[in-house]
Amino acid sequence: MVYSTPGEYLFNLETLSSSEARRLWKDSIKDEWNRKCAYCNSEENLTLDHIIPQSKGGKDDKHNVLCACKSCNTLKGHTPWKTWFSSQDFFTTERLNDIINWMTKEEEPNHVVYRPRKNII
């Protein structure tokens, strides 16, 4: 069976392993950033970066994760992202706004959501 979105594949895990679902999720984030680092615009050694690190309370969801080159990801570390980014030579207001918009972007409702059934007696 062929599904039209990565969300449908995630819902129908009988067609995917969990590692394949995770790979599709990561690829979708990189694709939305045009396979370029959100900070410096590099196309090399791309990774995913938690904007707000999980160690600082950041969530592991799509809008707290963006495409970043390994260099930026490593240099940023656990520093607050705005502080780190604004001190870089490659800082631009346009990219700052792109990241802020990414973090506050609202997703279309997912109509294919698993909800446990409650047995009412």
Secondary structure by P-SEA (a helix, b strand, c coil): cccccaaaaaaacccccaaaaaaaaaaaaaaaacccccccccccbbbbbcccccccccccccccbbbbcaaaaaaaccccaaaaaaacccccaaaaaaaaaaaacccccccbbbbbbbbcc
